[in-house]
Amino acid sequence: MKRCCLPAILFSMLVVTSGVRASEPVQRMFQDWQVTCNNLNDCDIRNVDENMRVVIRHEAGPRGAVSLDLMGFDIDKPSGIWLDGKLWNNSLTPVYADNKHDYAGYHTTSLQAVQAFAEAAGNAGRIALTPDEDDDTGSLKGLNTSLHFADEIQGRLNNRTAFIRTGNGIPAQVPLRYAFEIPATKIPAIFPVGDGNALINEVLQTQQDVLDDEECSPDADDITRSQVKPLDKKHVLVMINCVTGAYQSSGIVFIVPRAHPDQAKEVELTLPLKDDQGDPQTITWFTDVSYDPKTALLTYIARGHGVSDCGESGTWRYDGHVFQLMSYHNQPTCDGGEPGHWPSVWLTPGFKE
């Protein structure tokens, strides 16, 4: 996957309705903890240990849903929670490793229980699910700062709904979640594609400069994996497979006029997270990309490992003019669970993932 900081082509991300504007998403590290707050101000706080995963989520708004999950991957059933070697008396629900869970640990959706955990764990250095702290153990360094950061993002400081630094502020004083919905997008009518192989060959011949610039040199097998999908009455989507790896493939996407395939344009889409210098990031290499004409959804998922414990995924909807970002997930450290568990960075209100 390749990114750069050029103006995006065929892209729409920021949603504005009736003067309400989505927040800018943020993802930051605080020692051994990661905080991700998306455009709706929903926050995901998690550790970065390999052997034990702790995930705290808090939806934005006065009555935002909350959850805490402690996950150990080397035990079949939980026997307790130890903070710096001392057993913590808790009210969390035990979770057993079975055909529904690949871990054992604890779970709760009670704000009071999460606040109790924050108070107890905030004064400790390590957490463990076994008394010997052998495998299922994790660092608590950075937890307090992470929780404070999330509380501040959501406007909860000194409020009864805060994780830490709770106060007398009532829930109604917390800013509302940006849950306005955009109007439904009209999906373009589907017009069948004629000779897809001819369109692929036309793109390969006329867009060689783009392919060279992107360092895309597809072999015969890559070309057979390339796809053509109908986009609208005047355009098709040509997805050139550039490289095939052990567990995923990556390539470049072109919007191709049906009447003039030699005028194909490379698709470049903006991602919601900025780089370390604060500049916009864009994507031109799409990993495991697909497009469904029935839903007008373009999706990709890039796995950092074969076990899919890190990576990013995005979904855009074509509205007949531009690709609008619907959702984006990102887990930069390789201990974050499968793609469905990666933190949400962007979610367009009303879009069902």
N, C-alpha and C positions, 0 to 999 in steps of 0.2 A: 504494500500500500504506500502511495506517495501523496504527500501533502505539500501545499505551498501557500503563499499569502497573496494571491492575485484576486482580482474581482471575480465573484462567482458568476457562472453562466446558468440561466434557467433555474433560479433559486428564489425561494421565499421562506423566511423563518419567523420573523417577529410578528406576533399577532396583536393587533390593536383593535379594540371594540369599545365604543362608547367612552373613550378617554381612559380606559383601563389598559395598562401595559404589563406584559409579562416581565418577570424579573430576569436579570442576567444570571445564568447558572454558574455555580462555582464548585471546584473540586480542589481540596487542599490536604496536605499531610501535616500532622502534628505529632512529631516523634514516631511512635509505632501505631498511630491511628489515622484513618482517612475519613474526611467529611465530604459528602457530595450533596449539594442542595440544588434542585432543578429549577426550571423557570416558574414553577408554581410555588416554590419555596418549600416543597417537601424535602426533608433531609434524611440522609442515610449515613450513619456513623458506624464504622467497623474497624476492627484491628487488622493487622497485616501479618499475623503469625501463620505458619504453614500447618501446624498440627491442631490448632483449635481456633474456631471462628466465632467471633462475637459480633452480632449485628443488631444495632438499635435503629429503629425507624420512627420518625415523627412527621405525620402529615401536617401541613400548614393549617392555620386557622384556629379559632377559639376552641373547637372541639375536634381537632385533628386526631385521627387514629394513631395509636402508638403501639410498638411491639418491641420485644427483646428476645433474641434467640442466642443461646449458648450451645455450640455444636462441637462435640468431640468425635473424632473419627477412628479412634483406636479402642473404643469400649462399646459394649452391646447395650448396657443400661447404665443410667446415671446413679451415682452413689452419694453425691454431695457436691457443694461448691466450696473450694478452699481459697481464701484470700491471704496471701503470704503465709500459707501453711496452716491457717486457722479456719475451721469449718464455720461457714456463714449460715445462720438460721434464716431460711427464706420461705416464701410462699409461692415460688414459681412452679409451673406444671412440668413434671418430668416427661421426657420424650425418649422412646426406646427405638433402637435400630431395628428396622423391619423392612418389609417390601415397599413401604411408603417413604422411609427415611434411610439415608446412608450414614446417619450419625446418631449418637445418643447425647442427650443434654437436657436443656430446660427452655421453656417458652412462657411468655406472658403477654397479654394485651392490656394490662392494668397500668395506668400512669403512676399510681401510688407504688406499685411493685418496682417499676423502672426507677422511680425516684429513690426508693430504698436501696436498690442496687447501686445507683450512682453515688449515693452517700457512703455506702460501705466500701465500694471498689475504689472510690476516689482517693482514699487514704492508703491504698495498698500498691505494691509494685508488680505483683503477678497474680494471675488467676489460674486455677486448675480444677479439673473434674475428677482427679484421683488424689489421695493423700500423699503419695510419693512424688507427685509433680514430675513424672517421668516423661510421658509423651503428650497427653492432653493438657497443655499449659500455654498460657499466653501472657504477653506483656500488657500492663495497664498504663505504661508511660505515654502521656499525651491524652488520656481519656478525659480528664477534667477540662483541658483546654478545648478539646473537640466538642464536648457537650456545651460548653459556654459559647463557642462559636456558633453552633447550630441554634441555640436559644436566642442569640443576638440576631442572627439572620431572620428568624421567625418573629422577632419582636416580643420575646417572652421574658426578658430579664425582669426580675422582681415580680413575676407573675406566678400565680398558683400552678400554672401549667408548665413551668420551666423544669428542666431536668436538674439543674443546680442553680444556686442563688435564687431560690423560690422566695416569693414575697406575698404581700396581701392583695396584689392586683388581681382583679376578677378576670375570668376567661374572656368575657366580652370585650376587654381592652386589647386583646391580641388582634393584629391585623387579619383581615379575611384572606382566605386562600383565593388565588386568582383562578377561579373555576368557571369563568365565562366560556361559553362555547361559540365557536365560529360557525357560520352557516354551512350546511351540508354542501359538499363539493359535487358538482355534476360530473359524472364519469363519462369520458368521451365514448362515443359509439365505436364499436369494434368493426374495423374493415380488414378482411383477411389479407395476409401477405402472399404475394405471388411466388417468385423464385427467391427463396431466402438465401441459398448458396450464392446466387449471382450478386445479391446485395452485400454479402460478406466479402466476396472477392473484390467488388467495386471499392469498398471501404479500405481494404488492404492495399489496393493499388493507388488510390487517390489520397490517402491519408498517411503516406509513408513518413512524411516529415513529423507528424504528430507521434506516430509510433516510435520513431527514432528518438524523439525528444523524451518520450516516456520510458525509453529503454524496453520496449515491448517487441519481442521477436518470437512470435508464435511458431511452433513447429507444426507438422501435419496433424498430430494428435490434438494440439491446442485448437487448431482451426476447426476440426470436427466437433469440438466441444463448444464452439462459439454459437450464439443464438440470435435469432431475429424475432421480435415481437411487435405486433401492431400497436401504435401509439395513438394516432387519431387518423382522420381522413387523409391528411396530407403527409404524415410522417410515420416512420417506423423506428423502432429502437434496435440497434445492432450492438450486441455485446461480444466484443472480441476477447477470447480467453488468451491471456499472455503467458501464463505459467501455471503448471499443475504440480502441486506439492503432494506431500504424503497424506494430508488430511483436509486440504482445501485448495481452491484455485483462485487466481486473481486475474483481473483484466480491466479493459477500458470500455466505456459505454459511449456510443455515438447516437445522436438524433439525426436521422437521415431522411431528407425529402424524397418522397416516392417518385416524383417526376424528375428530380435532379440528384441522384445518389452521390454524384461527385462533389456535392456541396455539404457533405456531412459535417457536423459540429460535435466536438468532444464535450461530454457532460462533465461539468465541474461544480460541485455542490459545497456549500459552506457548512462547517460543523459548529455546534453551539459553544464549544469550549475554545478559549483563546490559548495561544502558546505562552511560553514562559516570558516573552517580551510584551505580552498583551495584545498581540496582533491576531487577526482572524486566521483560522485554519480552514483549508479546503481539501477536498478529496477528489482525486481523479482515478485512482486505482481502487476498484471495488472487489472485495473478496467474497466468494460464494454469492455472487449477485443474482437476483431473479426479478422478474417483472410479471405481474399478473394483470392482463388487460381487463379482466372482469371487475377488479377492484381499483385499478390504476395505481397500484402500490409497487414501488421500487424498493427492494430490501437488500441488505448485505449484512454479513456477519464475519468478522475477522477474529480468529482465535489465536491467542498467543501461545497456547500449548494444545497438544492433541486432546488432552482431557478437558479442555474448554474452561479452565479455571481463571482465565483472564482474557481480555479482548474488548472489542466494541461492536455495536450493532446499530443500524439506523434504518428508518423507514420513511420514505417520501411518497406523497400522493401527487400524481400529475392531474392538474385541473383543466387541461386543454391549452395552457399557456406556460406555466412554470411548474416546477417540482416544489411542493410545500413540505417542510419537515414535519412529520407526525410524531416520531419518537426517536430517542437516541439514548443508548446505554453505554457506559464505559467503566471498565474495571482494569486499571493499569497494573496493579500488582497481582502476581499469579498465585492467589490464594483466596479468590473471591467467589468460588462456587461456579455453577454452570450458568450459561447465558441468561436463563430466566431469573437468576439471582443477582445479576450485575446491577449496580446502582443506576437509577433513572437520572439522566441529565436534562432531558427535554421530553415533555409530553404535551401535545396539543389538546386542550380541553375538548372533551366530546369524542376523542379517538379511543377506540377500544383495542388494546393490544392483544 
